[in-house]
Structures are given as structure tokens and as C-alpha cells.
Amino acid sequence: MKTVQTLTAVLLTLTLAVPAPAAERLTVMLDWFVNPDHGPLIVAQEKNFFASHGLQVELIAPADPNNPPKMVAAGQADIAVSYQPQLHIFAAQGLPLVRIGTLVATPLNSLVVLADSGIRTVADLKNKRIGFSVGGFEDALLKGMLRRHGLGLGDVELVQVNFSLSPSLIAGKVDAVIGAFRNFELNQMDIAGHPGRAFYIEEEGVPPYDELIFVAHKEKLGDKNQREILRRFIKAVEQGVQFLINHPEESWRLFHNSGDGLNNELNRRAWRDTIPRFALRPAALDRARYENFAEFLRGMGVVETVMKIENHAVEL
């Protein structure tokens, strides 16, 4: 009996002495500064869902909203929050990017003007200045909207405003902005006392798409271990979404306590408006939606050919 007890003690000591496997580090570049669109990521971080999947995730806001997917393509980040339209364009350009999951499953993008601007339809934008933040696809969305009203990009002036969408519109630097998120900029303008009017792209000739997606480098999918790490990441995001939907108030507290300056009226309103739009099944891929949007981009002259979906979008 003493021998058995001794062996048990030795085995227990050896077991306790074996170090736990180190968590896999992942750098995730956000598409914008931290805001309610990133709710499931923040919840997954704060509730230790990433950690429970053996991941140590660093969320980084970009200095330039155009850069995150390019950084992933260059191997400077593991995952980027990007946009489905942008993915199609980058894939056509040969960037080694692939969609691995969805964060926001409906369009948020809209064309916004001041409510008192006198602009009642998209047709009223002829000879007007339109601000944009992310180049490459917002002009394609705008082109599709304008075409429905007999106009083209040559009938408007495009102005790069970077992060400053609402401020540029309110200050009169532009007459409209494309790329304004209906859950964010409209609330921001209302709070500032300058309410806006939105033209929703899916009601103006643009097919629906996944607004925010996760993209990774193609090479990672060819490595069994790396693919599994990405799958665990998406699984943790799914847990974050589920918790957020089930516990919206607690999730809101987790979000606004996660960083300075997040507990404000704008984020509170945006949080409310964003909850219904999160992808409940982040891994699920709607092939038809990707094919339809690729055809739209080809029709807009943005891409020359429609590539096979599996070339740049997978379901882990």
C-alpha cells in the first residue's frame, strides 16, 4: 500500500510539474477604432473565451482603415476585420487573403446626407462632393447606387476623408458620405444636433453582402495546425456572439469597461442598433451571396472576372 501511495504521489508531482501548453498568440487588426461592431470580440476577450480555446488574442485598431487586410497579406498580422466587397477586389488583385468567418452579416454601409440638405434622392447628388473612407470598393457601391438613377461617378466629386465621415459632412466639407454605418454615423449626427438621412445601399441597386468579415493569409489554411488555430478563433467568436445575444446588458458593461472612452451615448445607441446584425453562425458561408456580389462588381467594372468562391472564402 505504501508503494502504491508513493507511486501515486510521484505521478501527481510529475503531472503538476509538466507546464501547460503556451497559448497561441494571434494578432487581430480591427477595421476601425474600437466600437460596438466589435462587440463579440470584446466579449470573447473579457469572458476568456479566447483563452479557453488556448488563444492569446491582441486586438489592434488601425491607423488607416485601408491597411488591415494588406497587413495580413504581408504577414504583419494574423487576422483582419475587413469587408466582403473589399475581399473580392483584393482577391482579384492576387492578394493571398481568404475569408474565414463573418462578424456582421448584413450591410451597415449607407450613403448619408444632412436631413436638412435638400437632397431627397440619390439623383440629387449630381455635381455634389461625396466623402469616403475606404478606397477600392466604396466607389463601386456608390457607382451602383448612382447608376440606378442615371448617374455615374463622373457626375460627382469624390473626397477622401478617412475616419472623418460625420464631421466632414457636418462641417460642410462634403455634401454626402459613402461608408457611413447606419448604426454609428446616424446616431453620431443625431447626438451632435445635425440629424442625417440615409440611403440604404441594398435598397438602391446594390446586392446584400456581409459587412464585416474575418480574413487570414491563404498559407495558414494549408497548414493543419494553423487552420485549427483559426477554427478555434472563430469558435470563440461564436461563443462571444451567443453570450452577447443572451446577455445584452452584461455584454454592454463588459464592452464599455474594456477601454477608456467607450461608455458614452453614441456607443450605447450603436450597441442597441448593432445587436440584430451580428452573425449568429460566424463560420457559415453563404456562397450565393458571395457569387452574386462578385457578379455585381464585375458589372461595375471593378473586377474583370468572377473567381471561384473557394479561392477566397472558406467555411472552417
N, C-alpha and C positions, 0 to 999 in steps of 0.2 A: 504493500500500500504506500509506504514511504517512497519507494522507487517511482511509482506512478505519479505521486504528488510532485516529486522533484522534476520528473519529465514534463509534467503539465506546466509547472512554474517556468521551466526553461523555455518551453514553446511559447508561453504567453509573453515572456520577456523578449524573445526574438521577434514575435509578431509586433509588439509595441515598438520595437527598435527599427522596424522597416519604415522608412519615410514614405509619407503619402505621395502619390504621383503629383508632380507640379502641374498647376492649372495651365492650360493652353492660352497663350496671350493672343488677343485679337484687337486690332485697331479698326474702329469703325468711324469713317468720315461721314458726318451728317450733311444734309443738303443745304442747311441754313443754320442760323443760330438756334439754340435750344428753344423749342416751343411745343405746344400741345400735340402737334403732328407726331412727335417722338414719344408720346405717352407710353406705349407698350415697351419701348426700350428702357425708359427711365424706371418703369415699374419692375421690369425684369432685373434691372440693376439693383434697385432698392430692396426687392424681395429675395434677392440672392438666387434667382432662377438661373442666371448665367453660371454662378458658382456651383450650383447643384449639378450642372452638366459639365463640370470640370473646365470652365472657361473663365478667363480674366479679361473682361472687355473694357476697352477705353473708348469713350465716345468723344469725338473731337468736332467742334464747329469749324467750318472752313473760313478762310479769309476772303475767298472768292467762290461764289456758288457754282461757277463753271468748272472748278477744279476736282472735286471728289472722285468722279469716275476716271478721270485722267490719271489721278494718283494711284488708283487701284491698277489700272492698265500698266503703269510704270513700276509696279511693285512697291510703292511707297505707303500703301495701306492695304489691309486685308479685305475689307468690305466697304462699300459706299452706299449711302442712301441716294438714289437717283430717280429718274423719271422714265417711264416706259417710252415716250416719244424720243427722248434723248438716247436711249439704248439702241433703238432701231438705226438711228443716224450713225452712232459710233460703230455699231456692228458693220454697217455698210462701208465705213471708212477703214475697216480692218482692225479696229482695236480689240484686243483679246478679252472682252467682257462678256459675262453671262449672268442672266437674271436667276437668282436662287430663291427668291421669296418676295412677297408683297406686304407692304406696310399699310398703305391707304388704297383701297380697292375701287374708288370712284374718282372722277375728275374733281379737283378742287380749283383748278385754274379757271380764271374768268377774265373778261375784258371789263374794266371798271372805269366809270366816269363820275364826275361830281353830279349829285342829284339835281342841282340847280344849273347845270351847264347848258341846258337846252338841247343836249344830244339825246334823242329819243330812240333812235335805231342805229344799227351799225352803219347804215348808209350815210348818216350824218357825220361820219368821221372823215369824209373826203377832205383832203388838204389840211388835216389835223396832225398834231405831233403825238406820237404814241410811244410811251416809255416801256422798256423791257429790262429784264434782269439776266436771264439765262439765254445766251445766243444759241442758234442752231435749230431749235425746234419751236420756240415761241413765235418766231416769224412765220413758221409753217402753219401753226394754229391760227394765227391772225389772217394769213392768206386764205385759209379755208373759210373763215368767217366772212371776210370781205368778198370773196368770190360769190357767195350766196346772195350778195346784194349788188352784184355787177361791178365791184371794185377790185383793185389789185394793190400790191404793195407799193407800186409806183404812185398811187393816189394818196399816200400818207408819208409822213416823215418819221422814221424810227430813231429813238434816242436811248442810248444805254444809260440806265440809272442805277444799276447794281442793286444793292439792298434797299435803296430809297424809292420804293414804289409809291406808297401813300403820300409821303412828304413831298415828292416831286409833283404829284397831282394837286395836292392841297396848295402848294406854293405857286401853281400856275406855270411851272416849267414845261409841263406836257398837258395835253387835253384828255388823255386816256392812258391807261396802263394795261398791258397784257402780262399775265403771270401773277396777277393779284389773286391770292387764295381767298375764296368766298368765306371761309371760316375765320380768317385772320384780318386781312386788309379792310373788309367791310366793317368789321367790329372796331378796328382801329380808327377808321374815319368817323364812325358814328360817335365814338367817345370824344374825339377831337372837335366835335361840333360841325363837321363837314361830311354829312352822310353821302354815301355813294350809291350809284345804280350799277348793277352788274348785268352783263350779257353773258349767259352761261354757254360755254363753247359747245356742249353736246346738244344744245337747242339751236345752234347756229351753223350746222353743217359739218361739225367735227364728230367723228365716231367716239364713243366712250372708250376709256382706257384706264389702266392702273396708274394713279397719280404718283405714288411713291413706291419704289421697289428697292430690293437689295441686290447689288451686283458684286461679283467677285471675279478674280482672274481665271481664265479658262484652264490654266495649268493646274490650278488647285483641284479641279474636278477630275483630272486624270490621275491624281494621287489618292489612293484609297483612304489613307489616314486623314488627309486634308479634307476630302469630301465628307468624311464622317464628322469632322470638326464643324464644318459648315452646317451639316444637318442638325447637330446639337444646338448650334446658334439659333437656327430657325425654330427648333422645338422650344427653346427658352422664350423666344419672342411670342410664340403661340400661348405659352403659359402667362406671359405678361398681358396679352390681349384678353384672355379668359378672365384673369383676375380683375382687370380694368372694367370689363363689362359687368361682372358680378358685383364689384365693389367700387362704383364710380367716385363716391365721396372720399373713401380712404385712399383711392388711387390719386385723386386730385391733391390730397395732402402730401402723399409721397412725392408727387411731381413738384409741387411748389416749395417743398422743403429741401429739395435736392440741389438747389443752387440759389445764388443771390438774385434778387430782382424778378423772380418768377411769380410771386404771389401778388398779382395785380388784376385789375378789372378786365383788361384785354385778354390775358391768358385764361381767366375764369370763363369768359364768354366763348372763347375759341375752344376751350376744353369741352364745353357743352355741345358745341356745334360739330366737333370732330368725332366724338364717340361713335355715332352711327356709321362712320365711314371707314373704320379700321377693318382690315381683312381678318375675318374670323378663322380662316384657314390659310395662314401665310405661305405655306408650301405649295398650295394648289395653283395650278397653271391653267388659265383659260386660253387654250390655243386659238380658238376662233377670234377672240378679242385681239390677240397679237397679230393674227393674219389680216384681219380687217383693217387694223391701224397701219400695218405695213403697206397695204394697198392704197390707203389714203395718202400716205407720204409719197408713194410713187406717183400718184395722181397730182400731187402738189409739186412734183419735180424735185423733191428733196433727196430721194434715193432713185437710182436707175432701175434696180431690180429688187424683187421681193425675195429675200433669202429664206431658207428653211428655218422654221422656228427653233428647232433643236440646235441650230448653230449658235443661238444666243439666249436661249431660255430653257431652263430645265425644271423638273419637279423632283426635288431631292427625296 
